[in-house]
Amino acid sequence: MTSAVSSPTRTIRIGSRKSQLALVQTHWVKEQLQKSYPEIAFEVHTMSTQGDKILDVALAKIGDKGLFTKELEVGMLNQEIDFAVHSLKDLPTNLPEGLTLAAITERENPADALVLHEKYKGQTIDTLPEGAVIGTSSLRRLAQLRNQFPHFTFKDVRGNLNTRMAKLDAGEYDALILAVAGLERLGMSDRVHQILPKEISLHAVGQGALGIECRADDTELISLLKAIEHPQTRDRCLAERAFLRDLEGGCQVPIGVNTEINGDQLTLTGIVASVDGQKLVKDTVSGEAKNAEQLGTELANLLRQQGAQEILDVIFTEIQRGS
């Protein structure tokens, strides 16, 4: 095929979702690439995905992986766009044939944040009263919080970040659990009342990082995109994604992770929990960062031996029944 960058007159087309956060992330990528390649023209093309269109149903009930990526991937395969910028946590671990994960950018804080209604200002998750209404659309967050805070009331919340915040401020919820990275990227750091420690909530696979996906045969573009890759983030996220892929879990399965790199050593912690929070398996592996994906597979096998597969089988069955 013709490479996206083989001609000096060729414009490189970047695909993005239309949400405010997606556009902030995509324009950041564009700016970073423009600094490295001032001679190349980059332009952003927006698309609506299925996940953007269906806002009144819990994510776990409206399908599988790819809710926020499929339309962008079709655009790449049809050569309508050259690459797409994703929140890496939304990108399935198995990509369509002909596409590849070309680069992973430096990670923002991957932790979950507690965002409170005004009446609870100054409180933490440990001090909220019994029955407090906590909003989250993530089964991962829901399962972990139910395990430690069974006295709370949990309620699904959908919509973009501004919509969710408006619902919180209107009193529909007492608190929301959101990604620190998304709040920071939208200039809402002041709304973070507490960054939840990993002992309370392990984050989503890839959370806080951006994944750049493009056609697998466009080797020149892949080489170009390496200019914005962050090696440590890449290794951490490859370990996390291998862990998730090996357990065959989508973004709507209660699987959480935490990764750290010290020198050339990578430590990966993972958790698999039942949706009601009653069952939970957790363990940690360490090894050389260059073997990131093998570490992810090793941890998946370790948790499977401890009962993770039985937990996931129940969840998959419930999802298929539409419960």
C-alpha positions as a Markdown table, in Angstrom:
| # | Residue | x | y | z |
|---|---|---|---|---|
| 1 | Met | 0.0 | 0.0 | 0.0 |
| 2 | Thr | 1.0 | 3.6 | -0.2 |
| 3 | Ser | 2.4 | 4.8 | 3.2 |
| 4 | Ala | 0.7 | 7.6 | 5.0 |
| 5 | Val | 3.9 | 9.6 | 5.1 |
| 6 | Ser | 5.7 | 8.6 | 1.9 |
| 7 | Ser | 4.6 | 11.8 | 0.1 |
| 8 | Pro | 5.6 | 15.2 | 1.5 |
| 9 | Thr | 2.2 | 16.5 | 0.3 |
| 10 | Arg | 0.2 | 13.8 | 2.1 |
| 11 | Thr | -1.9 | 14.9 | 5.0 |
| 12 | Ile | -2.0 | 12.4 | 7.9 |
| 13 | Arg | -5.6 | 12.0 | 9.1 |
| 14 | Ile | -6.1 | 11.3 | 12.9 |
| 15 | Gly | -9.3 | 9.6 | 14.0 |
| 16 | Ser | -11.0 | 10.6 | 17.3 |
| 17 | Arg | -14.2 | 10.2 | 19.1 |
| 18 | Lys | -16.2 | 13.4 | 19.4 |
| 19 | Ser | -16.3 | 13.6 | 23.2 |
| 20 | Gln | -14.5 | 16.5 | 24.9 |
| 21 | Leu | -12.0 | 14.2 | 26.6 |
| 22 | Ala | -11.2 | 12.3 | 23.4 |
| 23 | Leu | -10.6 | 15.5 | 21.5 |
| 24 | Val | -8.3 | 16.9 | 24.2 |
| 25 | Gln | -6.3 | 13.7 | 24.0 |
| 26 | Thr | -6.2 | 13.6 | 20.2 |
| 27 | His | -5.1 | 17.2 | 19.9 |
| 28 | Trp | -2.4 | 16.6 | 22.4 |
| 29 | Val | -1.1 | 13.7 | 20.3 |
| 30 | Lys | -1.3 | 15.9 | 17.2 |
| 31 | Glu | 0.7 | 18.7 | 18.9 |
| 32 | Gln | 3.4 | 16.3 | 20.1 |
| 33 | Leu | 3.7 | 14.8 | 16.6 |
| 34 | Gln | 3.7 | 18.3 | 15.0 |
| 35 | Lys | 6.7 | 19.2 | 17.2 |
| 36 | Ser | 8.6 | 16.2 | 16.0 |
| 37 | Tyr | 7.5 | 16.5 | 12.4 |
| 38 | Pro | 6.8 | 20.2 | 11.5 |
| 39 | Glu | 7.0 | 19.4 | 7.8 |
| 40 | Ile | 4.0 | 17.0 | 7.9 |
| 41 | Ala | 0.3 | 18.1 | 8.0 |
| 42 | Phe | -1.9 | 16.4 | 10.6 |
| 43 | Glu | -5.7 | 16.8 | 10.7 |
| 44 | Val | -8.3 | 15.4 | 13.1 |
| 45 | His | -11.4 | 13.6 | 11.9 |
| 46 | Thr | -14.1 | 12.8 | 14.4 |
| 47 | Met | -16.5 | 9.9 | 14.5 |
| 48 | Ser | -19.3 | 8.7 | 16.9 |
| 49 | Thr | -18.9 | 5.2 | 18.3 |
| 50 | Gln | -21.6 | 2.9 | 19.6 |
| 51 | Gly | -20.5 | 3.6 | 23.1 |
| 52 | Asp | -21.1 | 7.3 | 22.5 |
| 53 | Lys | -24.6 | 6.8 | 21.1 |
| 54 | Ile | -26.1 | 4.5 | 23.8 |
| 55 | Leu | -26.1 | 6.4 | 27.0 |
| 56 | Asp | -29.2 | 5.1 | 28.9 |
| 57 | Val | -28.0 | 1.5 | 29.4 |
| 58 | Ala | -25.2 | 0.1 | 31.6 |
| 59 | Leu | -22.1 | -0.6 | 29.6 |
| 60 | Ala | -22.1 | -4.2 | 30.7 |
| 61 | Lys | -25.5 | -4.8 | 29.1 |
| 62 | Ile | -24.9 | -3.3 | 25.7 |
| 63 | Gly | -22.3 | -5.6 | 24.3 |
| 64 | Asp | -18.7 | -6.6 | 24.2 |
| 65 | Lys | -15.3 | -5.0 | 23.7 |
| 66 | Gly | -14.9 | -2.3 | 21.1 |
| 67 | Leu | -17.8 | -0.1 | 22.0 |
| 68 | Phe | -15.6 | 2.9 | 21.7 |
| 69 | Thr | -13.3 | 1.8 | 19.0 |
| 70 | Lys | -15.0 | -0.2 | 16.2 |
| 71 | Glu | -16.1 | 2.8 | 14.0 |
| 72 | Leu | -12.6 | 4.2 | 14.2 |
| 73 | Glu | -11.1 | 0.8 | 13.3 |
| 74 | Val | -13.4 | 0.5 | 10.3 |
| 75 | Gly | -12.3 | 4.0 | 9.2 |
| 76 | Met | -8.7 | 2.9 | 9.3 |
| 77 | Leu | -9.3 | -0.3 | 7.4 |
| 78 | Asn | -11.2 | 1.7 | 4.8 |
| 79 | Gln | -8.3 | 4.2 | 4.6 |
| 80 | Glu | -10.6 | 7.1 | 5.6 |
| 81 | Ile | -8.2 | 7.8 | 8.5 |
| 82 | Asp | -4.6 | 6.8 | 9.0 |
| 83 | Phe | -4.4 | 6.3 | 12.8 |
| 84 | Ala | -6.7 | 6.6 | 15.8 |
| 85 | Val | -6.1 | 7.9 | 19.3 |
| 86 | His | -7.8 | 5.8 | 22.1 |
| 87 | Ser | -7.9 | 5.9 | 25.8 |
| 88 | Leu | -5.9 | 2.6 | 26.1 |
| 89 | Lys | -8.4 | 1.2 | 28.7 |
| 90 | Asp | -11.1 | 1.3 | 25.9 |
| 91 | Leu | -9.0 | -0.6 | 23.4 |
| 92 | Pro | -9.6 | -4.3 | 23.2 |
| 93 | Thr | -6.6 | -6.6 | 23.8 |
| 94 | Asn | -7.3 | -8.4 | 20.5 |
| 95 | Leu | -7.3 | -6.0 | 17.5 |
| 96 | Pro | -8.9 | -6.6 | 14.1 |
| 97 | Glu | -6.7 | -8.2 | 11.5 |
| 98 | Gly | -4.7 | -5.6 | 9.7 |
| 99 | Leu | -4.4 | -3.2 | 12.6 |
| 100 | Thr | -1.7 | -2.8 | 15.3 |
| 101 | Leu | -1.0 | -0.9 | 18.5 |
| 102 | Ala | 1.8 | 1.3 | 17.2 |
| 103 | Ala | 2.6 | 3.4 | 20.3 |
| 104 | Ile | 1.6 | 4.0 | 23.9 |
| 105 | Thr | 2.1 | 7.5 | 25.3 |
| 106 | Glu | 3.4 | 8.4 | 28.8 |
| 107 | Arg | 0.9 | 7.6 | 31.4 |
| 108 | Glu | -1.0 | 10.1 | 33.5 |
| 109 | Asn | -1.9 | 9.0 | 37.1 |
| 110 | Pro | -3.8 | 5.8 | 36.5 |
| 111 | Ala | -5.6 | 5.7 | 39.8 |
| 112 | Asp | -9.3 | 6.1 | 40.5 |
| 113 | Ala | -10.6 | 9.3 | 42.1 |
| 114 | Leu | -13.4 | 10.0 | 44.6 |
| 115 | Val | -15.4 | 13.0 | 43.5 |
| 116 | Leu | -17.9 | 14.3 | 46.1 |
| 117 | His | -21.1 | 16.3 | 46.1 |
| 118 | Glu | -20.7 | 19.6 | 47.9 |
| 119 | Lys | -22.5 | 18.4 | 51.0 |
| 120 | Tyr | -19.7 | 15.9 | 51.7 |
| 121 | Lys | -16.8 | 18.2 | 51.0 |
| 122 | Gly | -13.9 | 17.2 | 53.3 |
| 123 | Gln | -14.9 | 13.6 | 53.6 |
| 124 | Thr | -13.1 | 10.5 | 52.3 |
| 125 | Ile | -14.6 | 7.2 | 51.1 |
| 126 | Asp | -14.0 | 5.8 | 54.6 |
| 127 | Thr | -16.1 | 8.5 | 56.2 |
| 128 | Leu | -19.1 | 8.6 | 53.9 |
| 129 | Pro | -22.3 | 7.6 | 55.7 |
| 130 | Glu | -24.1 | 4.3 | 55.3 |
| 131 | Gly | -26.4 | 4.3 | 52.2 |
| 132 | Ala | -24.3 | 7.0 | 50.4 |
| 133 | Val | -25.1 | 6.8 | 46.7 |
| 134 | Ile | -22.0 | 6.1 | 44.7 |
| 135 | Gly | -22.1 | 6.5 | 40.9 |
| 136 | Thr | -19.9 | 4.3 | 38.6 |
| 137 | Ser | -20.4 | 2.6 | 35.3 |
| 138 | Ser | -17.4 | 0.3 | 35.8 |
| 139 | Leu | -17.9 | -3.3 | 37.1 |
| 140 | Arg | -14.3 | -3.3 | 38.2 |
| 141 | Arg | -14.8 | -0.3 | 40.5 |
| 142 | Leu | -18.2 | -1.6 | 41.6 |
| 143 | Ala | -16.9 | -5.1 | 42.6 |
| 144 | Gln | -13.9 | -3.8 | 44.5 |
| 145 | Leu | -15.9 | -1.1 | 46.4 |
| 146 | Arg | -18.7 | -3.6 | 47.2 |
| 147 | Asn | -16.1 | -5.8 | 48.7 |
| 148 | Gln | -14.9 | -3.1 | 51.1 |
| 149 | Phe | -17.9 | -0.9 | 51.5 |
| 150 | Pro | -21.0 | -3.1 | 51.3 |
| 151 | His | -23.0 | -0.4 | 53.2 |
| 152 | Phe | -23.0 | 2.0 | 50.2 |
| 153 | Thr | -25.7 | 2.2 | 47.5 |
| 154 | Phe | -24.2 | 1.9 | 44.0 |
| 155 | Lys | -25.9 | 3.4 | 41.0 |
| 156 | Asp | -24.9 | 3.3 | 37.3 |
| 157 | Val | -23.9 | 6.6 | 35.7 |
| 158 | Arg | -23.4 | 7.2 | 32.0 |
| 159 | Gly | -22.6 | 10.1 | 29.7 |
| 160 | Asn | -19.4 | 12.1 | 29.1 |
| 161 | Leu | -17.5 | 13.6 | 32.1 |
| 162 | Asn | -19.3 | 16.9 | 32.1 |
| 163 | Thr | -22.7 | 15.1 | 32.1 |
| 164 | Arg | -21.7 | 12.9 | 35.0 |
| 165 | Met | -20.4 | 15.9 | 37.0 |
| 166 | Ala | -23.7 | 17.7 | 36.4 |
| 167 | Lys | -25.7 | 14.8 | 37.7 |
| 168 | Leu | -23.5 | 14.7 | 40.8 |
| 169 | Asp | -23.9 | 18.4 | 41.4 |
| 170 | Ala | -27.6 | 18.1 | 40.9 |
| 171 | Gly | -27.8 | 15.7 | 43.8 |
| 172 | Glu | -28.5 | 12.5 | 41.9 |
| 173 | Tyr | -25.4 | 11.0 | 43.5 |
| 174 | Asp | -23.4 | 11.6 | 46.7 |
| 175 | Ala | -20.1 | 10.7 | 45.0 |
| 176 | Leu | -18.7 | 9.5 | 41.7 |
| 177 | Ile | -15.7 | 7.3 | 41.1 |
| 178 | Leu | -13.8 | 8.5 | 38.0 |
| 179 | Ala | -10.3 | 8.2 | 36.5 |
| 180 | Val | -7.8 | 10.8 | 37.9 |
| 181 | Ala | -6.3 | 11.1 | 34.4 |
| 182 | Gly | -9.5 | 12.1 | 32.7 |
| 183 | Leu | -10.2 | 14.8 | 35.3 |
| 184 | Glu | -6.7 | 16.1 | 35.0 |
| 185 | Arg | -6.8 | 16.2 | 31.2 |
| 186 | Leu | -10.0 | 18.3 | 31.3 |
| 187 | Gly | -8.6 | 20.7 | 33.9 |
| 188 | Met | -10.8 | 19.4 | 36.7 |
| 189 | Ser | -8.1 | 18.4 | 39.1 |
| 190 | Asp | -9.8 | 20.5 | 41.8 |
| 191 | Arg | -12.7 | 18.1 | 41.8 |
| 192 | Val | -10.6 | 15.2 | 43.0 |
| 193 | His | -11.4 | 14.9 | 46.7 |
| 194 | Gln | -9.4 | 11.7 | 47.2 |
| 195 | Ile | -7.1 | 9.6 | 45.0 |
| 196 | Leu | -8.1 | 6.0 | 46.0 |
| 197 | Pro | -5.1 | 3.9 | 47.0 |
| 198 | Lys | -4.4 | 0.6 | 45.3 |
| 199 | Glu | -5.5 | -1.2 | 48.5 |
| 200 | Ile | -9.1 | 0.1 | 47.8 |
| 201 | Ser | -9.2 | 0.1 | 44.0 |
| 202 | Leu | -6.8 | -1.4 | 41.5 |
| 203 | His | -7.1 | 0.6 | 38.2 |
| 204 | Ala | -8.2 | -0.6 | 34.8 |
| 205 | Val | -5.8 | -2.1 | 32.3 |
| 206 | Gly | -4.2 | 0.7 | 30.4 |
| 207 | Gln | -5.9 | 3.5 | 32.4 |
| 208 | Gly | -4.2 | 6.8 | 32.1 |
| 209 | Ala | -2.3 | 6.0 | 28.9 |
| 210 | Leu | -3.2 | 6.7 | 25.3 |
| 211 | Gly | -3.0 | 4.0 | 22.7 |
| 212 | Ile | -2.2 | 4.8 | 19.0 |
| 213 | Glu | -3.7 | 2.3 | 16.6 |
| 214 | Cys | -2.9 | 2.2 | 12.9 |
| 215 | Arg | -2.8 | -0.2 | 9.9 |
| 216 | Ala | -0.2 | -2.9 | 10.5 |
| 217 | Asp | 1.4 | -2.6 | 7.1 |
| 218 | Asp | 2.1 | 1.1 | 7.2 |
| 219 | Thr | 5.6 | 0.7 | 8.5 |
| 220 | Glu | 6.6 | 4.3 | 7.8 |
| 221 | Leu | 3.8 | 5.7 | 9.9 |
| 222 | Ile | 4.5 | 3.2 | 12.7 |
| 223 | Ser | 8.1 | 4.4 | 12.8 |
| 224 | Leu | 6.9 | 8.0 | 12.9 |
| 225 | Leu | 4.5 | 7.3 | 15.8 |
| 226 | Lys | 7.4 | 5.9 | 17.9 |
| 227 | Ala | 8.4 | 9.5 | 18.6 |
| 228 | Ile | 5.7 | 9.8 | 21.2 |
| 229 | Glu | 6.0 | 6.4 | 22.8 |
| 230 | His | 7.0 | 6.1 | 26.4 |
| 231 | Pro | 9.0 | 2.9 | 27.0 |
| 232 | Gln | 8.2 | 2.4 | 30.7 |
| 233 | Thr | 4.5 | 3.0 | 30.1 |
| 234 | Arg | 4.6 | 0.7 | 27.1 |
| 235 | Asp | 6.1 | -2.1 | 29.2 |
| 236 | Arg | 3.6 | -1.6 | 32.1 |
| 237 | Cys | 0.6 | -1.6 | 29.7 |
| 238 | Leu | 1.8 | -4.6 | 27.7 |
| 239 | Ala | 2.0 | -6.6 | 30.9 |
| 240 | Glu | -1.5 | -5.4 | 31.9 |
| 241 | Arg | -3.0 | -6.1 | 28.5 |
| 242 | Ala | -1.5 | -9.6 | 28.4 |
| 243 | Phe | -3.0 | -10.3 | 31.8 |
| 244 | Leu | -6.4 | -9.2 | 30.6 |
| 245 | Arg | -6.2 | -10.9 | 27.3 |
| 246 | Asp | -5.2 | -14.2 | 28.9 |
| 247 | Leu | -8.2 | -14.1 | 31.2 |
| 248 | Glu | -10.4 | -13.2 | 28.2 |
| 249 | Gly | -11.8 | -10.3 | 30.0 |
| 250 | Gly | -13.3 | -7.2 | 28.3 |
| 251 | Cys | -13.4 | -3.7 | 29.8 |
| 252 | Gln | -16.7 | -4.6 | 31.5 |
| 253 | Val | -15.3 | -7.5 | 33.6 |
| 254 | Pro | -14.1 | -6.8 | 37.2 |
| 255 | Ile | -10.4 | -7.1 | 36.5 |
| 256 | Gly | -8.0 | -4.5 | 38.1 |
| 257 | Val | -4.3 | -4.0 | 37.9 |
| 258 | Asn | -1.4 | -2.1 | 39.3 |
| 259 | Thr | 2.1 | -1.9 | 37.7 |
| 260 | Glu | 5.4 | -0.5 | 38.9 |
| 261 | Ile | 8.9 | -0.4 | 37.3 |
| 262 | Asn | 12.1 | 0.0 | 39.3 |
| 263 | Gly | 15.2 | -0.2 | 37.1 |
| 264 | Asp | 14.6 | -3.1 | 34.8 |
| 265 | Gln | 12.2 | -4.8 | 37.1 |
| 266 | Leu | 8.4 | -4.7 | 36.6 |
| 267 | Thr | 6.0 | -5.7 | 39.3 |
| 268 | Leu | 2.4 | -6.5 | 38.3 |
| 269 | Thr | -0.5 | -6.9 | 40.7 |
| 270 | Gly | -3.9 | -8.1 | 39.5 |
| 271 | Ile | -7.3 | -8.8 | 40.8 |
| 272 | Val | -10.4 | -10.7 | 39.6 |
| 273 | Ala | -13.6 | -10.1 | 41.6 |
| 274 | Ser | -17.2 | -11.2 | 41.4 |
| 275 | Val | -19.7 | -8.3 | 40.7 |
| 276 | Asp | -21.2 | -8.5 | 44.1 |
| 277 | Gly | -17.7 | -8.2 | 45.7 |
| 278 | Gln | -18.1 | -11.4 | 47.6 |
| 279 | Lys | -15.3 | -13.3 | 45.9 |
| 280 | Leu | -12.0 | -11.8 | 45.1 |
| 281 | Val | -8.6 | -13.2 | 44.1 |
| 282 | Lys | -5.4 | -11.1 | 44.0 |
| 283 | Asp | -1.7 | -11.7 | 43.6 |
| 284 | Thr | 1.5 | -10.2 | 42.3 |
| 285 | Val | 4.4 | -11.2 | 40.1 |
| 286 | Ser | 7.8 | -9.5 | 39.3 |
| 287 | Gly | 10.4 | -9.9 | 36.6 |
| 288 | Glu | 12.3 | -8.2 | 33.9 |
| 289 | Ala | 10.4 | -5.4 | 32.1 |
| 290 | Lys | 11.5 | -6.7 | 28.8 |
| 291 | Asn | 9.4 | -9.8 | 29.5 |
| 292 | Ala | 6.3 | -7.7 | 30.2 |
| 293 | Glu | 3.8 | -9.8 | 28.3 |
| 294 | Gln | 5.1 | -13.1 | 29.8 |
| 295 | Leu | 4.6 | -11.6 | 33.2 |
| 296 | Gly | 1.0 | -10.8 | 32.4 |
| 297 | Thr | 0.4 | -14.3 | 31.3 |
| 298 | Glu | 2.1 | -15.7 | 34.4 |
| 299 | Leu | -0.1 | -13.6 | 36.7 |
| 300 | Ala | -3.3 | -14.7 | 34.8 |
| 301 | Asn | -2.3 | -18.3 | 35.3 |
| 302 | Leu | -1.6 | -17.7 | 38.9 |
| 303 | Leu | -5.0 | -16.2 | 39.5 |
| 304 | Arg | -6.7 | -18.9 | 37.5 |
| 305 | Gln | -5.3 | -21.5 | 39.9 |
| 306 | Gln | -6.8 | -19.5 | 42.7 |
| 307 | Gly | -10.3 | -19.5 | 41.3 |
| 308 | Ala | -10.4 | -16.6 | 38.9 |
| 309 | Gln | -11.8 | -18.6 | 36.0 |
| 310 | Glu | -14.8 | -19.7 | 38.1 |
| 311 | Ile | -15.6 | -16.1 | 38.9 |
| 312 | Leu | -15.3 | -15.0 | 35.3 |
| 313 | Asp | -17.4 | -17.9 | 34.0 |
| 314 | Val | -20.3 | -16.8 | 36.2 |
| 315 | Ile | -20.0 | -13.2 | 35.0 |
| 316 | Phe | -19.8 | -14.2 | 31.3 |
| 317 | Thr | -22.9 | -16.4 | 31.8 |
| 318 | Glu | -24.8 | -13.6 | 33.5 |
| 319 | Ile | -23.9 | -11.1 | 30.7 |
| 320 | Gln | -25.0 | -13.6 | 28.0 |
| 321 | Arg | -28.3 | -13.9 | 29.8 |
| 322 | Gly | -28.6 | -10.1 | 29.8 |
| 323 | Ser | -28.9 | -9.9 | 33.5 |
